[in-house]
Every structure is written in C-alpha cells, then in structure tokens.
Amino acid sequence: MPSIIKISTLAAALFCANSFAADLAVTESNKAMVYQRIKANLEEHLFELPPRIQGHYGIRQYRMTGDAKYANAALVDLYAVTEAQAFYACNIDKPGFISEQAEQAISVLGKGPRAKARKKALQPFPEFIFYTDVLLRYSSRINEFGFTGPCHDKLTASLKKADLKTGLTDKAMIKSWAAQLINYVYWAKQIGVGDYLADYKQAFIEVYPDSQDKQLDKKQYRNKLYGMTHFIFAASEYYQHSVNAQEFAWILDHFEHNIDRILEDATDDIIAEVGISFLLAGKAEHPVVKKTQQHILNAFDTKEQIIPSPRGKPDLVMGEHRNVLAMMLLDWPENLHKGPYLSELKATKKYLPKQVTPIKQ
C-alpha cells in the first residue's frame, strides 16, 4: 500500500477547482491522491461509525495491508456479532422463537420498492431470513476471525435441518437480492452446513441468462451485476485470497463485453466491484480495471473528500461500503492477507470475548 503522499500546491489547486475530480487521468499519483483522501476522511471519523461499519472497514483494510492496527476494528465487530449469536443461537429451541425473530427481521427491511419486493419474495418461506441473514451471517463472521461462537453446535444442527435450497433457488428471491443469496451459499459452505453452490449458480443463470439482458431494466441489471460480483467476492472469502479466473470466466467475459452499459447504468459501488473482480482473478492489466478506476476517480467529490451516494449524499455510515471498495480498486496489493485471526495477533489476543473458542488454523 502506498505511503501517505504530500500533495503539491498545484495538485491541491486542481482538486479544489471543482467539487468532483472530473477527467483525472488514471495515473499512480492520482490514484494515490484519491485513495489517501478517502482513507483520511474515513479514519478521522471511524470511531463515530457503528460497530458493523467499523468492522467492515477494518477487516478490508487488514486484508489489503496486513497491518495489525486494523485488527481492533475487527475486534469491535467480533464483540457485536458474538453477543448477537448468543441471543439468536442459544434461544433457537424456544417455542415460537424462530418465527418471531424472522417476522421481526422482515419488518425492518424497509418500505421502498426493493424492500417490498423482498418481503413479497419471502412470503412462502419467512423463516429463511432467520436462518440466513441472522444465523449464517453471525456464525460465518465469527468463523472468519478464527473462532466458533456461543451455542455453535445448536446453531449448526438447526441450519443442517433447515430447507435453505428452496429459498436460495427461488426466482423471486434471486430477482430481489441476488448478491445476498450467493453470500449465504458460501457462508453455509464455510461453516459446514450445506453445499448449495451448484444449485444456486444454475438458478441464477436461469433467471439472468445473458441472452435476455436487453429486457432487464436498470434495477434488475444492477441486481444481476451485484450477484455476479459476489460470486467472485464470496469465493475469495471476501478478499482473503485470489480466485481462479477460468472458473469465473462466465462472469468476467460478461463484464468485459458489457462494460459500456455497466459504466452507464451501474452504481459506483457495483462499478468498483466489477474492477475488483478482475483484480481478484489476477487480471490487473485488463482494460476493464482502468475503465472502472477512471470512473471512480471522476466520482470523487473533492469538497466532501468522499464518493457520495447516487443522490449526492456524503453520509459516511451509508457510504463506507462504496468508499472502501474505491480504495481497494485504486490501490490493490501484491498479496492479500487472511483473517485477521484475532487470537493470534498481539494487538487483540488478550481482549477476546469469553464466549468464543479459537479454531486451530
């Protein structure tokens, strides 16, 4: 990762001339400049962000840099997810608990068009959200840090009995949250409660065949793209190692052949993810990478020191995901770092929650 660079007076003046960094060439100095400004803004305000957001940032920065200073942000996240798993997994056998918690999880999805579509898709199997977005989410995160959490055996037994395949392969579900479903697929495999990858891939391609791309509106095409990037991200265990380019040629080829539409119709988050997909596949010199980097440089708001939302909002809680992706795209490392395995790091090993048990790596 680059060291903090000093920005020349001329460069600073150029950046301040307009709110957005339009027409910045894709050079190492420009990439480093935008990277450092986003990083400085996020890290200045990191303690103000919720634990999940702090963890999201710290985990990705650790995997990009291997710098143990980011491990404590992951530790904050570990405390939060451990407490959550203790509540959900340890109460799982209480009568009515699963249906009650599933109903609550559905109720907080929101009221917008996407939330309504997701609620409708969940109607045939409402408990699916509890097993996946609750149990799998928390247990897989604890596992990423090198632990099993509270009531782990009870949790895994429940997940093995659950019918996840029906929800994972349902057409309405895929059209509502393709990326989340592929996350669930890999999380289930990660903690050893089921292998649904082949089933989900087949269902995804049946819902979104390339031959029907012209029939997709902007929102549905974005959902397809978001799902495709997460096939790659999940396979890399979220930036812990590279992936086999040949295995994901069906995705990378789609991105290459449709990059003009992607740059036109996709959000900044998705565009950054498309570029990162090639980096994870060891294709740093592919033209798509430079095109996505160019887009991200131009999206940077020099006044707010951030890439704002599609509506122009600079909110850091909502925008951390977008901006840490931009950082990754602009400064991809030679080597990725696994973990952080918090029981092995000097900075964190004395401060672990009592309810987690280290896994032998």
Salt bridges, closest charged atoms under 4 A:
GLU28 OE2 - LYS31 NZ 3.09
GLU48 OE2 - HIS45 ND1 3.00
ASP77 OD2 - ARG141 NH1 2.56
ASP93 OD2 - LYS154 NZ 3.32
ASP133 OD1 - ARG137 NH2 2.55
GLU144 OE1 - ARG63 NH2 2.81
GLU144 OE1 - ARG141 NE 3.74
ASP195 OD2 - LYS189 NZ 3.98
ASP199 OD2 - LYS165 NZ 3.88
ASP210 OD1 - LYS224 NZ 2.68
ASP210 OD1 - HIS254 ND1 3.16
ASP213 OD1 - LYS224 NZ 2.61
ASP213 OD2 - HIS254 ND1 3.66
GLU237 OE1 - HIS241 NE2 2.97
GLU256 OE1 - HIS286 NE2 3.55
ASP265 OD2 - ARG261 NE 3.29
ASP268 OD1 - HIS295 NE2 2.69
ASP269 OD2 - HIS321 ND1 2.96
ASP269 OD1 - ARG322 NE 3.13
GLU273 OE2 - HIS230 NE2 3.46
GLU273 OE2 - HIS321 NE2 3.61
GLU320 OE2 - HIS56 ND1 2.86
